[in-house]
Amino acid sequence: MDSTELNQQFAVPGQLHFEDCGPGLPVAHISTTLASARIALYGAHLLSWQPAGQQPVIWLSQAAI
């Protein structure tokens, strides 16, 4: 399922949307008043987590393969 289909079925405006990180690699972007996160749906890898108003606590380097 690509990000367009995921957004049509599961998106929550202002809180949850999906983007394709690459072919067949959708990523969930979650945002609340407390924190934000990015999760790769393939393998459920946490790519980033950042409390609101703070520096990122968990992130995936752009240099990662």
mmCIF file of the N, C-alpha and C atoms, coordinates in Angstrom:
data_MODEL
# 
_entry.id   MODEL 
# 
loop_
_atom_site.group_PDB 
_atom_site.id 
_atom_site.type_symbol 
_atom_site.label_atom_id 
_atom_site.label_alt_id 
_atom_site.label_comp_id 
_atom_site.label_asym_id 
_atom_site.label_entity_id 
_atom_site.label_seq_id 
_atom_site.pdbx_PDB_ins_code 
_atom_site.Cartn_x 
_atom_site.Cartn_y 
_atom_site.Cartn_z 
_atom_site.occupancy 
_atom_site.B_iso_or_equiv 
_atom_site.pdbx_formal_charge 
_atom_site.auth_seq_id 
_atom_site.auth_comp_id 
_atom_site.auth_asym_id 
_atom_site.auth_atom_id 
_atom_site.pdbx_PDB_model_num 
ATOM 1   N N  . MET A 1 1  ? 0.851  -1.169 0.000  1.00 0.00 ? 1  MET A N  1 
ATOM 2   C CA . MET A 1 1  ? 0.000  0.000  0.000  1.00 0.00 ? 1  MET A CA 1 
ATOM 3   C C  . MET A 1 1  ? 0.903  1.240  0.000  1.00 0.00 ? 1  MET A C  1 
ATOM 4   N N  . ASP A 1 2  ? 0.618  2.196  -0.866 1.00 0.00 ? 2  ASP A N  1 
ATOM 5   C CA . ASP A 1 2  ? 1.451  3.400  -0.913 1.00 0.00 ? 2  ASP A CA 1 
ATOM 6   C C  . ASP A 1 2  ? 0.872  4.482  -0.006 1.00 0.00 ? 2  ASP A C  1 
ATOM 7   N N  . SER A 1 3  ? 1.600  5.576  0.121  1.00 0.00 ? 3  SER A N  1 
ATOM 8   C CA . SER A 1 3  ? 1.213  6.621  1.062  1.00 0.00 ? 3  SER A CA 1 
ATOM 9   C C  . SER A 1 3  ? -0.125 7.268  0.710  1.00 0.00 ? 3  SER A C  1 
ATOM 10  N N  . THR A 1 4  ? -0.460 7.338  -0.563 1.00 0.00 ? 4  THR A N  1 
ATOM 11  C CA . THR A 1 4  ? -1.755 7.917  -0.960 1.00 0.00 ? 4  THR A CA 1 
ATOM 12  C C  . THR A 1 4  ? -2.899 7.097  -0.391 1.00 0.00 ? 4  THR A C  1 
ATOM 13  N N  . GLU A 1 5  ? -2.810 5.782  -0.553 1.00 0.00 ? 5  GLU A N  1 
ATOM 14  C CA . GLU A 1 5  ? -3.848 4.899  -0.019 1.00 0.00 ? 5  GLU A CA 1 
ATOM 15  C C  . GLU A 1 5  ? -3.885 4.937  1.502  1.00 0.00 ? 5  GLU A C  1 
ATOM 16  N N  . LEU A 1 6  ? -2.703 4.939  2.122  1.00 0.00 ? 6  LEU A N  1 
ATOM 17  C CA . LEU A 1 6  ? -2.648 5.005  3.588  1.00 0.00 ? 6  LEU A CA 1 
ATOM 18  C C  . LEU A 1 6  ? -3.281 6.291  4.099  1.00 0.00 ? 6  LEU A C  1 
ATOM 19  N N  . ASN A 1 7  ? -2.981 7.416  3.451  1.00 0.00 ? 7  ASN A N  1 
ATOM 20  C CA . ASN A 1 7  ? -3.556 8.690  3.883  1.00 0.00 ? 7  ASN A CA 1 
ATOM 21  C C  . ASN A 1 7  ? -5.068 8.710  3.719  1.00 0.00 ? 7  ASN A C  1 
ATOM 22  N N  . GLN A 1 8  ? -5.565 8.119  2.634  1.00 0.00 ? 8  GLN A N  1 
ATOM 23  C CA . GLN A 1 8  ? -7.013 8.078  2.418  1.00 0.00 ? 8  GLN A CA 1 
ATOM 24  C C  . GLN A 1 8  ? -7.718 7.279  3.503  1.00 0.00 ? 8  GLN A C  1 
ATOM 25  N N  . GLN A 1 9  ? -7.091 6.198  3.961  1.00 0.00 ? 9  GLN A N  1 
ATOM 26  C CA . GLN A 1 9  ? -7.742 5.319  4.930  1.00 0.00 ? 9  GLN A CA 1 
ATOM 27  C C  . GLN A 1 9  ? -7.465 5.668  6.386  1.00 0.00 ? 9  GLN A C  1 
ATOM 28  N N  . PHE A 1 10 ? -6.257 6.158  6.681  1.00 0.00 ? 10 PHE A N  1 
ATOM 29  C CA . PHE A 1 10 ? -5.850 6.248  8.082  1.00 0.00 ? 10 PHE A CA 1 
ATOM 30  C C  . PHE A 1 10 ? -5.390 7.620  8.566  1.00 0.00 ? 10 PHE A C  1 
ATOM 31  N N  . ALA A 1 11 ? -5.189 8.583  7.684  1.00 0.00 ? 11 ALA A N  1 
ATOM 32  C CA . ALA A 1 11 ? -4.668 9.884  8.114  1.00 0.00 ? 11 ALA A CA 1 
ATOM 33  C C  . ALA A 1 11 ? -5.609 10.569 9.106  1.00 0.00 ? 11 ALA A C  1 
ATOM 34  N N  . VAL A 1 12 ? -5.009 11.286 10.027 1.00 0.00 ? 12 VAL A N  1 
ATOM 35  C CA . VAL A 1 12 ? -5.747 12.102 10.991 1.00 0.00 ? 12 VAL A CA 1 
ATOM 36  C C  . VAL A 1 12 ? -5.192 13.521 10.816 1.00 0.00 ? 12 VAL A C  1 
ATOM 37  N N  . PRO A 1 13 ? -5.989 14.432 10.247 1.00 0.00 ? 13 PRO A N  1 
ATOM 38  C CA . PRO A 1 13 ? -5.475 15.768 9.951  1.00 0.00 ? 13 PRO A CA 1 
ATOM 39  C C  . PRO A 1 13 ? -4.778 16.412 11.148 1.00 0.00 ? 13 PRO A C  1 
ATOM 40  N N  . GLY A 1 14 ? -3.562 16.893 10.901 1.00 0.00 ? 14 GLY A N  1 
ATOM 41  C CA . GLY A 1 14 ? -2.788 17.564 11.935 1.00 0.00 ? 14 GLY A CA 1 
ATOM 42  C C  . GLY A 1 14 ? -2.097 16.634 12.917 1.00 0.00 ? 14 GLY A C  1 
ATOM 43  N N  . GLN A 1 15 ? -2.324 15.312 12.797 1.00 0.00 ? 15 GLN A N  1 
ATOM 44  C CA . GLN A 1 15 ? -1.730 14.382 13.755 1.00 0.00 ? 15 GLN A CA 1 
ATOM 45  C C  . GLN A 1 15 ? -1.015 13.199 13.110 1.00 0.00 ? 15 GLN A C  1 
ATOM 46  N N  . LEU A 1 16 ? -1.541 12.678 12.023 1.00 0.00 ? 16 LEU A N  1 
ATOM 47  C CA . LEU A 1 16 ? -0.953 11.505 11.391 1.00 0.00 ? 16 LEU A CA 1 
ATOM 48  C C  . LEU A 1 16 ? -1.089 11.611 9.884  1.00 0.00 ? 16 LEU A C  1 
ATOM 49  N N  . HIS A 1 17 ? 0.053  11.496 9.191  1.00 0.00 ? 17 HIS A N  1 
ATOM 50  C CA . HIS A 1 17 ? 0.038  11.379 7.739  1.00 0.00 ? 17 HIS A CA 1 
ATOM 51  C C  . HIS A 1 17 ? 1.196  10.485 7.311  1.00 0.00 ? 17 HIS A C  1 
ATOM 52  N N  . PHE A 1 18 ? 1.141  10.049 6.065  1.00 0.00 ? 18 PHE A N  1 
ATOM 53  C CA . PHE A 1 18 ? 2.114  9.110  5.542  1.00 0.00 ? 18 PHE A CA 1 
ATOM 54  C C  . PHE A 1 18 ? 2.819  9.710  4.336  1.00 0.00 ? 18 PHE A C  1 
ATOM 55  N N  . GLU A 1 19 ? 4.103  9.395  4.199  1.00 0.00 ? 19 GLU A N  1 
ATOM 56  C CA . GLU A 1 19 ? 4.893  9.799  3.040  1.00 0.00 ? 19 GLU A CA 1 
ATOM 57  C C  . GLU A 1 19 ? 5.712  8.598  2.596  1.00 0.00 ? 19 GLU A C  1 
ATOM 58  N N  . ASP A 1 20 ? 6.015  8.535  1.301  1.00 0.00 ? 20 ASP A N  1 
ATOM 59  C CA . ASP A 1 20 ? 6.881  7.478  0.792  1.00 0.00 ? 20 ASP A CA 1 
ATOM 60  C C  . ASP A 1 20 ? 8.329  7.927  0.934  1.00 0.00 ? 20 ASP A C  1 
ATOM 61  N N  . CYS A 1 21 ? 9.108  7.141  1.641  1.00 0.00 ? 21 CYS A N  1 
ATOM 62  C CA . CYS A 1 21 ? 10.529 7.416  1.842  1.00 0.00 ? 21 CYS A CA 1 
ATOM 63  C C  . CYS A 1 21 ? 11.327 6.874  0.660  1.00 0.00 ? 21 CYS A C  1 
ATOM 64  N N  . GLY A 1 22 ? 10.743 5.978  -0.087 1.00 0.00 ? 22 GLY A N  1 
ATOM 65  C CA . GLY A 1 22 ? 11.323 5.343  -1.261 1.00 0.00 ? 22 GLY A CA 1 
ATOM 66  C C  . GLY A 1 22 ? 10.268 4.418  -1.818 1.00 0.00 ? 22 GLY A C  1 
ATOM 67  N N  . PRO A 1 23 ? 10.542 3.776  -2.943 1.00 0.00 ? 23 PRO A N  1 
ATOM 68  C CA . PRO A 1 23 ? 9.549  2.865  -3.514 1.00 0.00 ? 23 PRO A CA 1 
ATOM 69  C C  . PRO A 1 23 ? 9.181  1.746  -2.525 1.00 0.00 ? 23 PRO A C  1 
ATOM 70  N N  . GLY A 1 24 ? 7.911  1.693  -2.162 1.00 0.00 ? 24 GLY A N  1 
ATOM 71  C CA . GLY A 1 24 ? 7.445  0.655  -1.242 1.00 0.00 ? 24 GLY A CA 1 
ATOM 72  C C  . GLY A 1 24 ? 7.874  0.846  0.198  1.00 0.00 ? 24 GLY A C  1 
ATOM 73  N N  . LEU A 1 25 ? 8.306  2.075  0.557  1.00 0.00 ? 25 LEU A N  1 
ATOM 74  C CA . LEU A 1 25 ? 8.772  2.340  1.928  1.00 0.00 ? 25 LEU A CA 1 
ATOM 75  C C  . LEU A 1 25 ? 7.999  3.504  2.549  1.00 0.00 ? 25 LEU A C  1 
ATOM 76  N N  . PRO A 1 26 ? 6.747  3.285  2.938  1.00 0.00 ? 26 PRO A N  1 
ATOM 77  C CA . PRO A 1 26 ? 5.976  4.355  3.556  1.00 0.00 ? 26 PRO A CA 1 
ATOM 78  C C  . PRO A 1 26 ? 6.446  4.639  4.990  1.00 0.00 ? 26 PRO A C  1 
ATOM 79  N N  . VAL A 1 27 ? 6.368  5.904  5.359  1.00 0.00 ? 27 VAL A N  1 
ATOM 80  C CA . VAL A 1 27 ? 6.753  6.355  6.695  1.00 0.00 ? 27 VAL A CA 1 
ATOM 81  C C  . VAL A 1 27 ? 5.565  7.091  7.306  1.00 0.00 ? 27 VAL A C  1 
ATOM 82  N N  . ALA A 1 28 ? 5.243  6.759  8.551  1.00 0.00 ? 28 ALA A N  1 
ATOM 83  C CA . ALA A 1 28 ? 4.182  7.451  9.291  1.00 0.00 ? 28 ALA A CA 1 
ATOM 84  C C  . ALA A 1 28 ? 4.794  8.640  10.021 1.00 0.00 ? 28 ALA A C  1 
ATOM 85  N N  . HIS A 1 29 ? 4.172  9.799  9.870  1.00 0.00 ? 29 HIS A N  1 
ATOM 86  C CA . HIS A 1 29 ? 4.572  11.003 10.596 1.00 0.00 ? 29 HIS A CA 1 
ATOM 87  C C  . HIS A 1 29 ? 3.484  11.279 11.626 1.00 0.00 ? 29 HIS A C  1 
ATOM 88  N N  . ILE A 1 30 ? 3.847  11.213 12.899 1.00 0.00 ? 30 ILE A N  1 
ATOM 89  C CA . ILE A 1 30 ? 2.896  11.401 13.994 1.00 0.00 ? 30 ILE A CA 1 
ATOM 90  C C  . ILE A 1 30 ? 3.275  12.664 14.739 1.00 0.00 ? 30 ILE A C  1 
ATOM 91  N N  . SER A 1 31 ? 2.279  13.503 15.017 1.00 0.00 ? 31 SER A N  1 
ATOM 92  C CA . SER A 1 31 ? 2.549  14.748 15.723 1.00 0.00 ? 31 SER A CA 1 
ATOM 93  C C  . SER A 1 31 ? 1.424  15.031 16.714 1.00 0.00 ? 31 SER A C  1 
ATOM 94  N N  . THR A 1 32 ? 1.806  15.290 17.963 1.00 0.00 ? 32 THR A N  1 
ATOM 95  C CA . THR A 1 32 ? 0.846  15.684 18.990 1.00 0.00 ? 32 THR A CA 1 
ATOM 96  C C  . THR A 1 32 ? 1.379  16.935 19.665 1.00 0.00 ? 32 THR A C  1 
ATOM 97  N N  . THR A 1 33 ? 0.665  17.434 20.629 1.00 0.00 ? 33 THR A N  1 
ATOM 98  C CA . THR A 1 33 ? 1.144  18.605 21.362 1.00 0.00 ? 33 THR A CA 1 
ATOM 99  C C  . THR A 1 33 ? 2.337  18.262 22.232 1.00 0.00 ? 33 THR A C  1 
ATOM 100 N N  . LEU A 1 34 ? 2.563  16.990 22.502 1.00 0.00 ? 34 LEU A N  1 
ATOM 101 C CA . LEU A 1 34 ? 3.665  16.566 23.373 1.00 0.00 ? 34 LEU A CA 1 
ATOM 102 C C  . LEU A 1 34 ? 4.931  16.174 22.633 1.00 0.00 ? 34 LEU A C  1 
ATOM 103 N N  . ALA A 1 35 ? 4.793  15.602 21.426 1.00 0.00 ? 35 ALA A N  1 
ATOM 104 C CA . ALA A 1 35 ? 5.977  15.111 20.709 1.00 0.00 ? 35 ALA A CA 1 
ATOM 105 C C  . ALA A 1 35 ? 5.625  14.808 19.258 1.00 0.00 ? 35 ALA A C  1 
ATOM 106 N N  . SER A 1 36 ? 6.676  14.537 18.476 1.00 0.00 ? 36 SER A N  1 
ATOM 107 C CA . SER A 1 36 ? 6.494  14.085 17.099 1.00 0.00 ? 36 SER A CA 1 
ATOM 108 C C  . SER A 1 36 ? 7.423  12.905 16.843 1.00 0.00 ? 36 SER A C  1 
ATOM 109 N N  . ALA A 1 37 ? 7.022  12.073 15.868 1.00 0.00 ? 37 ALA A N  1 
ATOM 110 C CA . ALA A 1 37 ? 7.821  10.890 15.555 1.00 0.00 ? 37 ALA A CA 1 
ATOM 111 C C  . ALA A 1 37 ? 7.632  10.516 14.098 1.00 0.00 ? 37 ALA A C  1 
ATOM 112 N N  . ARG A 1 38 ? 8.619  9.793  13.570 1.00 0.00 ? 38 ARG A N  1 
ATOM 113 C CA . ARG A 1 38 ? 8.551  9.200  12.236 1.00 0.00 ? 38 ARG A CA 1 
ATOM 114 C C  . ARG A 1 38 ? 8.851  7.713  12.387 1.00 0.00 ? 38 ARG A C  1 
ATOM 115 N N  . ILE A 1 39 ? 7.963  6.894  11.830 1.00 0.00 ? 39 ILE A N  1 
ATOM 116 C CA . ILE A 1 39 ? 8.095  5.439  11.947 1.00 0.00 ? 39 ILE A CA 1 
ATOM 117 C C  . ILE A 1 39 ? 7.983  4.819  10.558 1.00 0.00 ? 39 ILE A C  1 
ATOM 118 N N  . ALA A 1 40 ? 9.004  4.029  10.186 1.00 0.00 ? 40 ALA A N  1 
ATOM 119 C CA . ALA A 1 40 ? 8.952  3.298  8.925  1.00 0.00 ? 40 ALA A CA 1 
ATOM 120 C C  . ALA A 1 40 ? 8.003  2.114  9.105  1.00 0.00 ? 40 ALA A C  1 
ATOM 121 N N  . LEU A 1 41 ? 7.032  1.998  8.224  1.00 0.00 ? 41 LEU A N  1 
ATOM 122 C CA . LEU A 1 41 ? 6.070  0.911  8.367  1.00 0.00 ? 41 LEU A CA 1 
ATOM 123 C C  . LEU A 1 41 ? 6.698  -0.438 8.045  1.00 0.00 ? 41 LEU A C  1 
ATOM 124 N N  . TYR A 1 42 ? 7.661  -0.467 7.169  1.00 0.00 ? 42 TYR A N  1 
ATOM 125 C CA . TYR A 1 42 ? 8.362  -1.706 6.866  1.00 0.00 ? 42 TYR A CA 1 
ATOM 126 C C  . TYR A 1 42 ? 9.354  -1.968 7.988  1.00 0.00 ? 42 TYR A C  1 
ATOM 127 N N  . GLY A 1 43 ? 9.068  -2.926 8.839  1.00 0.00 ? 43 GLY A N  1 
ATOM 128 C CA . GLY A 1 43 ? 9.938  -3.247 9.966  1.00 0.00 ? 43 GLY A CA 1 
ATOM 129 C C  . GLY A 1 43 ? 9.653  -2.451 11.219 1.00 0.00 ? 43 GLY A C  1 
ATOM 130 N N  . ALA A 1 44 ? 8.720  -1.491 11.148 1.00 0.00 ? 44 ALA A N  1 
ATOM 131 C CA . ALA A 1 44 ? 8.345  -0.673 12.304 1.00 0.00 ? 44 ALA A CA 1 
ATOM 132 C C  . ALA A 1 44 ? 9.553  -0.016 12.969 1.00 0.00 ? 44 ALA A C  1 
ATOM 133 N N  . HIS A 1 45 ? 10.470 0.509  12.160 1.00 0.00 ? 45 HIS A N  1 
ATOM 134 C CA . HIS A 1 45 ? 11.659 1.176  12.695 1.00 0.00 ? 45 HIS A CA 1 
ATOM 135 C C  . HIS A 1 45 ? 11.324 2.611  13.086 1.00 0.00 ? 45 HIS A C  1 
ATOM 136 N N  . LEU A 1 46 ? 11.705 2.988  14.301 1.00 0.00 ? 46 LEU A N  1 
ATOM 137 C CA . LEU A 1 46 ? 11.553 4.358  14.757 1.00 0.00 ? 46 LEU A CA 1 
ATOM 138 C C  . LEU A 1 46 ? 12.683 5.181  14.146 1.00 0.00 ? 46 LEU A C  1 
ATOM 139 N N  . LEU A 1 47 ? 12.331 6.144  13.300 1.00 0.00 ? 47 LEU A N  1 
ATOM 140 C CA . LEU A 1 47 ? 13.327 6.963  12.614 1.00 0.00 ? 47 LEU A CA 1 
ATOM 141 C C  . LEU A 1 47 ? 13.646 8.238  13.370 1.00 0.00 ? 47 LEU A C  1 
ATOM 142 N N  . SER A 1 48 ? 12.661 8.775  14.083 1.00 0.00 ? 48 SER A N  1 
ATOM 143 C CA . SER A 1 48 ? 12.907 9.982  14.879 1.00 0.00 ? 48 SER A CA 1 
ATOM 144 C C  . SER A 1 48 ? 11.840 10.122 15.951 1.00 0.00 ? 48 SER A C  1 
ATOM 145 N N  . TRP A 1 49 ? 12.226 10.782 17.034 1.00 0.00 ? 49 TRP A N  1 
ATOM 146 C CA . TRP A 1 49 ? 11.297 11.126 18.110 1.00 0.00 ? 49 TRP A CA 1 
ATOM 147 C C  . TRP A 1 49 ? 11.803 12.400 18.752 1.00 0.00 ? 49 TRP A C  1 
ATOM 148 N N  . GLN A 1 50 ? 10.904 13.380 18.888 1.00 0.00 ? 50 GLN A N  1 
ATOM 149 C CA . GLN A 1 50 ? 11.295 14.681 19.416 1.00 0.00 ? 50 GLN A CA 1 
ATOM 150 C C  . GLN A 1 50 ? 10.174 15.237 20.290 1.00 0.00 ? 50 GLN A C  1 
ATOM 151 N N  . PRO A 1 51 ? 10.469 15.452 21.584 1.00 0.00 ? 51 PRO A N  1 
ATOM 152 C CA . PRO A 1 51 ? 9.480  16.113 22.443 1.00 0.00 ? 51 PRO A CA 1 
ATOM 153 C C  . PRO A 1 51 ? 9.238  17.536 21.935 1.00 0.00 ? 51 PRO A C  1 
ATOM 154 N N  . ALA A 1 52 ? 8.039  18.016 22.099 1.00 0.00 ? 52 ALA A N  1 
ATOM 155 C CA . ALA A 1 52 ? 7.697  19.368 21.653 1.00 0.00 ? 52 ALA A CA 1 
ATOM 156 C C  . ALA A 1 52 ? 8.615  20.406 22.298 1.00 0.00 ? 52 ALA A C  1 
ATOM 157 N N  . GLY A 1 53 ? 9.166  21.279 21.486 1.00 0.00 ? 53 GLY A N  1 
ATOM 158 C CA . GLY A 1 53 ? 10.009 22.357 21.983 1.00 0.00 ? 53 GLY A CA 1 
ATOM 159 C C  . GLY A 1 53 ? 11.406 21.932 22.402 1.00 0.00 ? 53 GLY A C  1 
ATOM 160 N N  . GLN A 1 54 ? 11.767 20.684 22.143 1.00 0.00 ? 54 GLN A N  1 
ATOM 161 C CA . GLN A 1 54 ? 13.075 20.164 22.562 1.00 0.00 ? 54 GLN A CA 1 
ATOM 162 C C  . GLN A 1 54 ? 13.881 19.710 21.342 1.00 0.00 ? 54 GLN A C  1 
ATOM 163 N N  . GLN A 1 55 ? 15.139 19.383 21.591 1.00 0.00 ? 55 GLN A N  1 
ATOM 164 C CA . GLN A 1 55 ? 15.979 18.808 20.554 1.00 0.00 ? 55 GLN A CA 1 
ATOM 165 C C  . GLN A 1 55 ? 15.548 17.356 20.323 1.00 0.00 ? 55 GLN A C  1 
ATOM 166 N N  . PRO A 1 56 ? 15.820 16.809 19.130 1.00 0.00 ? 56 PRO A N  1 
ATOM 167 C CA . PRO A 1 56 ? 15.488 15.409 18.881 1.00 0.00 ? 56 PRO A CA 1 
ATOM 168 C C  . PRO A 1 56 ? 16.185 14.488 19.885 1.00 0.00 ? 56 PRO A C  1 
ATOM 169 N N  . VAL A 1 57 ? 15.473 13.480 20.349 1.00 0.00 ? 57 VAL A N  1 
ATOM 170 C CA . VAL A 1 57 ? 16.019 12.502 21.278 1.00 0.00 ? 57 VAL A CA 1 
ATOM 171 C C  . VAL A 1 57 ? 16.534 11.292 20.491 1.00 0.00 ? 57 VAL A C  1 
ATOM 172 N N  . ILE A 1 58 ? 15.757 10.875 19.501 1.00 0.00 ? 58 ILE A N  1 
ATOM 173 C CA . ILE A 1 58 ? 16.123 9.742  18.648 1.00 0.00 ? 58 ILE A CA 1 
ATOM 174 C C  . ILE A 1 58 ? 16.001 10.219 17.195 1.00 0.00 ? 58 ILE A C  1 
ATOM 175 N N  . TRP A 1 59 ? 17.010 9.901  16.396 1.00 0.00 ? 59 TRP A N  1 
ATOM 176 C CA . TRP A 1 59 ? 16.957 10.242 14.982 1.00 0.00 ? 59 TRP A CA 1 
ATOM 177 C C  . TRP A 1 59 ? 17.824 9.266  14.205 1.00 0.00 ? 59 TRP A C  1 
ATOM 178 N N  . LEU A 1 60 ? 17.539 9.171  12.936 1.00 0.00 ? 60 LEU A N  1 
ATOM 179 C CA . LEU A 1 60 ? 18.315 8.333  12.044 1.00 0.00 ? 60 LEU A CA 1 
ATOM 180 C C  . LEU A 1 60 ? 19.175 9.250  11.197 1.00 0.00 ? 60 LEU A C  1 
ATOM 181 N N  . SER A 1 61 ? 20.459 9.040  11.194 1.00 0.00 ? 61 SER A N  1 
ATOM 182 C CA . SER A 1 61 ? 21.380 9.864  10.435 1.00 0.00 ? 61 SER A CA 1 
ATOM 183 C C  . SER A 1 61 ? 21.053 9.806  8.938  1.00 0.00 ? 61 SER A C  1 
ATOM 184 N N  . GLN A 1 62 ? 21.206 10.913 8.255  1.00 0.00 ? 62 GLN A N  1 
ATOM 185 C CA . GLN A 1 62 ? 21.021 10.951 6.803  1.00 0.00 ? 62 GLN A CA 1 
ATOM 186 C C  . GLN A 1 62 ? 22.072 10.083 6.108  1.00 0.00 ? 62 GLN A C  1 
ATOM 187 N N  . ALA A 1 63 ? 23.184 9.802  6.791  1.00 0.00 ? 63 ALA A N  1 
ATOM 188 C CA . ALA A 1 63 ? 24.248 8.989  6.220  1.00 0.00 ? 63 ALA A CA 1 
ATOM 189 C C  . ALA A 1 63 ? 23.973 7.487  6.356  1.00 0.00 ? 63 ALA A C  1 
ATOM 190 N N  . ALA A 1 64 ? 22.935 7.122  7.092  1.00 0.00 ? 64 ALA A N  1 
ATOM 191 C CA . ALA A 1 64 ? 22.616 5.703  7.291  1.00 0.00 ? 64 ALA A CA 1 
ATOM 192 C C  . ALA A 1 64 ? 22.172 5.068  5.993  1.00 0.00 ? 64 ALA A C  1 
ATOM 193 N N  . ILE A 1 65 ? 22.571 3.842  5.790  1.00 0.00 ? 65 ILE A N  1 
ATOM 194 C CA . ILE A 1 65 ? 22.173 3.116  4.581  1.00 0.00 ? 65 ILE A CA 1 
ATOM 195 C C  . ILE A 1 65 ? 21.047 2.162  4.942  1.00 0.00 ? 65 ILE A C  1 
# 
